[in-house]
Amino acid sequence: MNTLIKNGLVLLHGESGWTCEKRDVLIAGNRIERIAPDVEPQDCTVIDATGMLAMPGLINAHTHAYMTFHRNYADDMAFFDWLDKVQVLEDYMTEEDVYWATLLAACEMIRSGTTCFVDMTIKSAQETDGPRSAAAGAVRDSGMRAVISRGLAGVADSEESIMKFGQAVREMELFKDESRLQFIHGPHAPYSCMADYLQKLTQSCKERGIGQTIHLSESRTEMAGVAEDHGTTPIQYVDGLGVFDVPVIAAHCVYATDEDIRLMAEKGVSVALNPKSNMKLGNGFAPAQKFLDAGINVCLGTDGCGSNNSLNLFSEMNVASLVYKGATEQAQCVSAADVLRMATLNGAKAIGREGELGVLAEGALADVILVNLNEPQFMPANNIVSGLVYSAKGSEVDTVIVDGELLMEHRRLVSIDEAKVFEECRAIMERLDAQVQERL
């Protein structure tokens, strides 16, 4: 089915940066066929975008979608105390729980304009259909696009590690024909995933032609622990194990040193900033402008709802555009244009889809959102890019298209039965609460 988006503005990116032009967008199948003025409709569905901006769907480069069940659950706690509390809840979560939690995450992300996300989850699909299909099945059923990793920790040769690794690899095989799903490995962090396991996962990446994502240099406690155990920084430690020999999305990197930054730039590591999570857990502020100055591909994530507590990338863009200015006392650093690239173009590059996602261009995949500009926060329209980053709330997203398929129309979810998701999630959370209370 072809779709023509008419009468709106289109956010484009070229050598001169971001521009907004009066254009129509013709989608043929799952790709953008034409962007031009006054395209005539021929055998297609027409979307009237008067008063709206067509822009690339946002890409959340680091989250834990299953953690919607941790929203407002472990707040105002020190980082490692927080980790302990969320782990208790996770211990009782099943593949079915992860399925519904991820669908709940999809509801929020679609509503706020995210069309693709990089997920580190805790369960792998046991089946391709139904709730036992875990996060992968939920993404497939939602219509979204995702890059999924199974969070892995421990030592390589333990019975549990071997089992979880096998489950992760089996899931990749189960969903290999799903075009909107990609799979990577997800070693949790250098303090939780031992050296032999990090090397095993990296070798698996090489054999399968995939990348991996990992939490790095997120807290002072992590920095001190790795320094004591290995005499170096977390970033230099994992590089010494070969982790950066494959494509890597490094989440957080709050305490990256100048040498760490040089190393990540040299190795082509993508860094996923998570400013709201870092602030909420008292973990500080990443050297974002230094990353940009070094030429690192910097993208943007929300982290999970246990530490944010939102999956709204418009909100994350707003915070990212402000907090690094305040932290460095430099009003010119990390501009609105930079932040918008982090949530679109740079996210696409991080997952190996540069030119296909995160941009509206002829031949690109048709992941498009329509933003209603007829809102007070966009008036007057002096600078729409600034408005998207400094003023937008996410609720202005009117329509969402992924892979040419309509997922939300005029704020109504088309691909997900939202009421059913809420019902299932309430029931699951009641059971989980009871189980946690019994344990305590």
PLY file of the C-alpha trace (Angstrom):
ply
format ascii 1.0
element vertex 440
property float x
property float y
property float z
element edge 439
property int vertex1
property int vertex2
end_header
0.00 0.00 0.00
1.24 3.48 -0.87
0.78 6.52 1.34
1.09 10.20 0.46
1.71 12.74 3.21
0.56 16.11 1.83
0.46 19.78 2.79
2.93 19.64 5.65
6.47 20.70 6.42
9.25 18.11 6.16
12.35 18.00 8.37
15.36 17.30 6.17
19.07 17.00 6.88
21.87 17.88 4.48
25.33 19.38 4.36
24.05 22.61 5.89
22.31 20.78 8.73
18.59 20.66 9.51
16.05 22.44 7.31
12.25 22.49 7.22
10.72 22.58 3.74
7.18 22.56 2.38
7.15 19.14 0.72
4.99 16.08 0.21
6.27 12.61 1.10
5.30 9.59 -0.99
5.74 6.20 0.67
5.75 3.13 -1.57
5.63 -0.09 0.41
8.08 0.29 3.27
10.31 2.98 1.75
10.15 6.66 0.92
9.88 6.95 -2.84
9.66 10.69 -3.33
9.97 13.96 -1.39
8.90 16.92 -3.50
6.40 19.78 -3.69
2.89 19.11 -4.93
3.06 15.35 -5.49
-0.18 14.20 -7.12
-1.96 11.30 -5.39
-2.27 8.20 -7.53
-3.68 4.98 -6.06
-2.58 5.80 -2.52
-3.88 6.72 0.91
-3.55 10.45 1.50
-2.69 11.89 4.91
-3.40 15.60 5.21
-0.49 17.01 7.21
-1.62 20.64 7.22
-0.11 22.34 10.25
2.18 19.39 10.91
5.84 18.51 10.56
6.90 15.20 9.04
10.16 14.08 10.62
12.14 10.88 11.15
10.93 8.57 13.90
13.12 8.86 16.99
15.62 6.14 17.92
16.09 5.27 21.60
19.66 3.99 21.72
19.53 2.50 25.22
16.63 1.20 27.26
15.28 -1.79 29.17
11.68 -2.03 27.98
10.71 -4.71 30.51
11.38 -2.20 33.28
8.04 -0.48 32.79
7.11 -2.66 35.78
9.82 -0.86 37.78
8.33 2.57 37.12
7.98 4.54 40.39
9.16 1.41 42.22
12.71 2.08 43.43
13.11 5.83 43.63
15.45 8.10 45.59
17.99 5.34 46.25
21.76 5.13 45.85
22.82 3.37 42.65
23.84 -0.06 43.98
20.99 -0.10 46.52
18.71 0.62 43.58
20.25 -2.26 41.62
19.59 -4.63 44.50
15.93 -3.64 44.77
15.14 -3.88 41.05
16.85 -7.27 40.94
14.37 -8.67 43.46
11.46 -7.83 41.17
13.29 -9.13 38.09
13.86 -12.48 39.77
10.12 -13.19 39.56
9.50 -11.96 36.02
8.68 -14.57 33.35
8.85 -14.43 29.57
5.14 -13.59 29.59
5.71 -10.71 31.99
8.46 -9.36 29.77
6.13 -9.59 26.76
3.42 -7.45 28.37
5.91 -5.05 29.97
7.52 -4.49 26.57
4.15 -3.90 24.93
3.44 -1.31 27.62
6.77 0.31 26.77
5.80 0.29 23.10
2.58 2.16 23.90
4.54 4.95 25.55
7.26 5.09 22.93
4.89 5.17 19.97
2.82 7.90 21.64
5.95 10.04 22.05
7.38 9.48 18.58
9.93 6.71 19.07
9.88 4.18 16.25
13.01 2.14 17.04
14.83 1.23 20.25
17.90 -0.64 21.46
16.76 -2.96 24.23
18.66 -4.90 26.87
16.17 -7.40 28.24
16.20 -10.18 30.85
14.39 -13.02 29.08
14.69 -14.59 25.65
11.73 -15.78 23.61
10.79 -19.42 24.05
8.26 -19.31 21.22
7.64 -17.08 18.21
3.99 -16.41 19.02
2.06 -15.45 22.12
3.30 -14.02 25.42
6.16 -16.53 25.72
7.74 -14.68 22.79
9.01 -12.13 25.36
10.42 -8.79 24.16
11.00 -9.88 20.57
7.40 -10.99 20.16
6.10 -7.82 21.77
8.07 -5.66 19.36
6.85 -7.72 16.42
3.24 -7.46 17.61
3.53 -3.71 18.23
4.81 -2.96 14.74
7.82 -1.09 16.09
11.43 -1.63 15.17
14.03 -2.77 17.73
17.55 -4.00 18.30
17.34 -6.60 21.06
20.05 -7.90 23.36
19.79 -10.34 26.23
21.53 -8.86 29.24
24.22 -11.35 30.26
26.39 -11.52 33.37
28.58 -13.97 35.27
31.37 -16.24 34.07
31.40 -17.96 30.70
31.43 -21.58 31.83
28.78 -21.54 34.55
25.66 -23.60 33.93
23.45 -20.50 34.13
25.60 -18.47 31.73
25.72 -21.28 29.19
21.93 -21.62 29.38
21.24 -17.89 28.96
23.72 -17.56 26.12
22.07 -20.50 24.37
18.64 -18.94 24.84
19.84 -15.65 23.36
21.31 -17.36 20.30
18.17 -19.46 19.84
16.03 -16.32 19.91
18.12 -14.83 17.12
17.34 -17.89 15.04
13.62 -17.88 15.92
13.17 -14.30 14.68
15.75 -14.19 11.90
13.09 -13.46 9.27
11.54 -10.49 11.11
12.74 -7.47 9.15
12.04 -4.99 11.95
14.12 -6.92 14.48
17.89 -6.97 14.85
19.82 -8.84 17.53
23.09 -8.03 19.26
24.78 -9.30 22.39
24.36 -7.51 25.72
27.13 -8.06 28.26
25.75 -6.14 31.22
28.82 -4.34 32.57
32.49 -5.00 33.39
31.67 -5.43 37.09
28.99 -8.07 36.42
30.23 -9.83 33.27
33.58 -11.50 33.81
36.53 -11.34 31.41
36.05 -14.81 29.92
32.37 -14.11 29.24
33.12 -10.73 27.64
35.59 -12.46 25.33
33.14 -15.26 24.54
30.42 -12.78 23.62
32.79 -10.74 21.48
33.87 -13.85 19.61
30.21 -14.76 19.08
29.63 -11.27 17.65
32.45 -11.80 15.17
31.08 -15.18 14.11
27.55 -13.84 13.64
28.45 -10.45 12.16
26.67 -8.53 14.93
27.58 -5.92 17.54
27.02 -5.58 21.26
25.91 -3.06 23.85
27.29 -2.64 27.36
27.02 -0.30 30.36
30.36 1.46 30.90
31.73 3.96 33.41
28.28 4.70 34.80
29.17 5.33 38.46
32.08 6.29 40.68
31.73 2.95 42.45
32.23 1.12 39.15
35.27 3.26 38.36
36.84 2.55 41.76
36.10 -1.18 41.59
37.60 -1.68 38.13
40.63 0.43 39.08
41.20 -1.71 42.16
40.69 -5.04 40.37
42.37 -4.27 37.05
44.37 -1.09 37.46
42.62 0.81 34.71
39.29 2.35 33.68
36.24 0.26 32.66
36.53 1.50 29.07
40.22 0.65 28.76
39.67 -2.66 30.55
37.03 -3.94 28.11
39.03 -2.67 25.14
41.95 -4.75 26.36
39.67 -7.79 26.21
38.78 -7.04 22.57
35.22 -5.86 23.22
35.66 -2.87 20.88
36.80 -5.10 18.03
33.13 -5.33 17.00
30.52 -2.54 16.74
29.64 -1.37 20.26
27.03 0.93 21.77
28.44 2.00 25.13
25.74 3.25 27.48
26.40 6.11 29.93
30.21 6.66 29.92
29.66 9.32 32.60
33.22 9.12 33.93
35.06 8.64 30.64
38.56 10.09 30.84
40.27 11.95 28.02
42.17 8.77 27.16
38.93 6.80 27.20
37.41 9.31 24.80
40.41 9.11 22.46
40.20 5.32 22.52
36.45 5.16 21.81
36.82 7.62 18.93
39.66 5.53 17.47
37.65 2.28 17.78
34.40 3.73 16.37
32.40 3.14 19.55
28.97 4.78 19.71
28.09 6.36 23.05
24.47 6.41 24.26
23.87 9.28 26.66
21.17 8.80 29.32
21.13 12.13 31.18
17.86 11.73 33.09
18.83 8.30 34.43
22.30 9.53 35.38
20.83 12.45 37.31
18.12 10.39 39.01
20.64 7.84 40.29
23.10 10.54 41.34
25.71 9.37 38.86
26.74 12.75 37.46
27.05 14.19 33.98
28.80 12.65 30.99
31.36 14.79 29.09
28.99 15.05 26.13
30.68 17.96 24.35
34.05 16.24 24.60
32.51 13.20 22.91
31.19 15.37 20.10
34.49 17.25 19.72
36.35 13.92 19.46
34.09 12.81 16.59
32.39 10.04 18.56
28.96 9.01 17.31
26.81 10.21 20.22
23.24 8.96 20.46
20.52 9.23 23.08
18.72 6.77 25.33
16.17 6.92 28.10
17.45 3.92 30.07
14.68 1.90 31.72
11.63 3.16 33.59
13.21 2.14 36.87
15.70 4.98 36.60
14.06 7.62 34.44
10.93 7.01 34.89
9.87 7.77 31.33
10.51 6.46 27.82
9.75 9.83 26.23
12.65 10.80 23.95
11.34 14.33 23.49
11.70 14.77 27.24
15.18 13.22 27.08
16.17 15.58 24.26
15.03 18.54 26.33
17.11 17.47 29.32
20.14 16.65 27.16
20.02 20.08 25.55
20.06 21.79 28.95
21.95 19.73 31.50
25.34 19.64 29.79
25.21 23.42 29.38
24.62 23.78 33.10
27.22 21.17 34.08
29.96 22.86 32.02
28.73 26.46 32.35
28.92 26.67 28.56
25.70 27.82 26.88
27.02 26.95 23.42
27.72 23.29 24.09
25.47 20.41 22.95
23.17 22.45 20.71
19.57 21.67 19.84
20.73 20.55 16.38
23.28 18.21 18.00
20.66 16.66 20.27
18.19 16.12 17.43
20.92 14.31 15.49
21.59 12.13 18.55
17.95 11.00 18.60
17.76 10.34 14.85
20.76 10.16 12.51
23.30 9.10 15.13
21.01 6.44 16.56
20.66 4.98 13.08
24.43 4.93 12.63
24.87 3.20 15.99
22.70 0.27 14.88
24.22 0.05 11.41
21.27 1.61 9.57
22.78 4.93 8.53
20.93 6.37 5.53
17.99 4.03 6.07
16.68 5.22 9.44
16.79 8.49 11.36
16.36 10.54 8.21
13.66 11.41 5.70
15.18 10.86 2.27
14.23 9.14 -0.94
15.09 5.45 -0.61
15.12 5.51 3.18
12.86 3.23 5.21
9.49 4.83 5.92
9.70 5.43 9.67
7.92 8.78 9.87
6.18 10.74 12.59
3.88 13.73 12.20
4.18 16.42 14.86
1.32 18.87 15.35
2.81 22.38 15.20
-0.50 24.03 16.10
0.38 24.04 19.80
1.27 27.02 22.01
4.76 25.67 22.69
5.58 25.92 18.97
4.31 29.49 18.58
5.76 31.51 16.98
7.69 29.13 14.73
10.96 31.02 14.85
13.09 27.88 14.83
11.38 24.52 14.55
14.48 22.50 15.46
14.80 24.50 18.67
11.09 23.99 19.27
11.40 20.21 18.94
14.23 20.07 21.47
13.56 22.89 23.93
9.76 23.14 23.84
8.09 19.90 22.67
6.59 17.47 25.16
6.02 14.42 22.94
2.25 14.72 23.17
2.34 16.73 19.94
3.03 13.52 18.00
-0.14 12.92 16.00
0.70 10.08 13.64
3.36 7.35 13.60
4.38 5.23 10.64
6.95 2.41 10.85
8.14 0.50 7.79
5.28 2.12 5.85
2.68 0.80 8.32
0.44 3.09 10.36
0.89 2.49 14.11
-0.86 5.60 15.45
-3.37 7.90 13.79
-4.57 11.14 15.39
-3.22 9.94 18.78
-5.07 6.59 18.56
-2.92 3.48 18.66
-3.73 1.26 15.71
-1.35 -1.66 16.22
-1.83 -2.26 19.97
-4.92 -2.90 22.09
-3.91 -0.44 24.78
-6.75 -1.33 27.17
-5.79 -5.01 27.01
-2.15 -4.17 27.73
-3.11 -2.09 30.77
-5.36 -4.87 32.08
-2.65 -7.54 31.75
0.03 -5.33 33.28
-2.07 -4.46 36.32
-2.72 -8.15 37.00
0.94 -9.08 36.57
2.12 -6.31 38.87
-0.30 -7.44 41.59
1.20 -10.94 41.38
4.78 -9.64 41.39
4.11 -7.40 44.38
2.72 -10.36 46.31
5.72 -12.52 45.42
8.18 -9.83 46.48
6.36 -9.30 49.78
6.48 -13.05 50.52
10.23 -13.04 49.94
10.77 -10.05 52.20
0 1
1 2
2 3
3 4
4 5
5 6
6 7
7 8
8 9
9 10
10 11
11 12
12 13
13 14
14 15
15 16
16 17
17 18
18 19
19 20
20 21
21 22
22 23
23 24
24 25
25 26
26 27
27 28
28 29
29 30
30 31
31 32
32 33
33 34
34 35
35 36
36 37
37 38
38 39
39 40
40 41
41 42
42 43
43 44
44 45
45 46
46 47
47 48
48 49
49 50
50 51
51 52
52 53
53 54
54 55
55 56
56 57
57 58
58 59
59 60
60 61
61 62
62 63
63 64
64 65
65 66
66 67
67 68
68 69
69 70
70 71
71 72
72 73
73 74
74 75
75 76
76 77
77 78
78 79
79 80
80 81
81 82
82 83
83 84
84 85
85 86
86 87
87 88
88 89
89 90
90 91
91 92
92 93
93 94
94 95
95 96
96 97
97 98
98 99
99 100
100 101
101 102
102 103
103 104
104 105
105 106
106 107
107 108
108 109
109 110
110 111
111 112
112 113
113 114
114 115
115 116
116 117
117 118
118 119
119 120
120 121
121 122
122 123
123 124
124 125
125 126
126 127
127 128
128 129
129 130
130 131
131 132
132 133
133 134
134 135
135 136
136 137
137 138
138 139
139 140
140 141
141 142
142 143
143 144
144 145
145 146
146 147
147 148
148 149
149 150
150 151
151 152
152 153
153 154
154 155
155 156
156 157
157 158
158 159
159 160
160 161
161 162
162 163
163 164
164 165
165 166
166 167
167 168
168 169
169 170
170 171
171 172
172 173
173 174
174 175
175 176
176 177
177 178
178 179
179 180
180 181
181 182
182 183
183 184
184 185
185 186
186 187
187 188
188 189
189 190
190 191
191 192
192 193
193 194
194 195
195 196
196 197
197 198
198 199
199 200
200 201
201 202
202 203
203 204
204 205
205 206
206 207
207 208
208 209
209 210
210 211
211 212
212 213
213 214
214 215
215 216
216 217
217 218
218 219
219 220
220 221
221 222
222 223
223 224
224 225
225 226
226 227
227 228
228 229
229 230
230 231
231 232
232 233
233 234
234 235
235 236
236 237
237 238
238 239
239 240
240 241
241 242
242 243
243 244
244 245
245 246
246 247
247 248
248 249
249 250
250 251
251 252
252 253
253 254
254 255
255 256
256 257
257 258
258 259
259 260
260 261
261 262
262 263
263 264
264 265
265 266
266 267
267 268
268 269
269 270
270 271
271 272
272 273
273 274
274 275
275 276
276 277
277 278
278 279
279 280
280 281
281 282
282 283
283 284
284 285
285 286
286 287
287 288
288 289
289 290
290 291
291 292
292 293
293 294
294 295
295 296
296 297
297 298
298 299
299 300
300 301
301 302
302 303
303 304
304 305
305 306
306 307
307 308
308 309
309 310
310 311
311 312
312 313
313 314
314 315
315 316
316 317
317 318
318 319
319 320
320 321
321 322
322 323
323 324
324 325
325 326
326 327
327 328
328 329
329 330
330 331
331 332
332 333
333 334
334 335
335 336
336 337
337 338
338 339
339 340
340 341
341 342
342 343
343 344
344 345
345 346
346 347
347 348
348 349
349 350
350 351
351 352
352 353
353 354
354 355
355 356
356 357
357 358
358 359
359 360
360 361
361 362
362 363
363 364
364 365
365 366
366 367
367 368
368 369
369 370
370 371
371 372
372 373
373 374
374 375
375 376
376 377
377 378
378 379
379 380
380 381
381 382
382 383
383 384
384 385
385 386
386 387
387 388
388 389
389 390
390 391
391 392
392 393
393 394
394 395
395 396
396 397
397 398
398 399
399 400
400 401
401 402
402 403
403 404
404 405
405 406
406 407
407 408
408 409
409 410
410 411
411 412
412 413
413 414
414 415
415 416
416 417
417 418
418 419
419 420
420 421
421 422
422 423
423 424
424 425
425 426
426 427
427 428
428 429
429 430
430 431
431 432
432 433
433 434
434 435
435 436
436 437
437 438
438 439
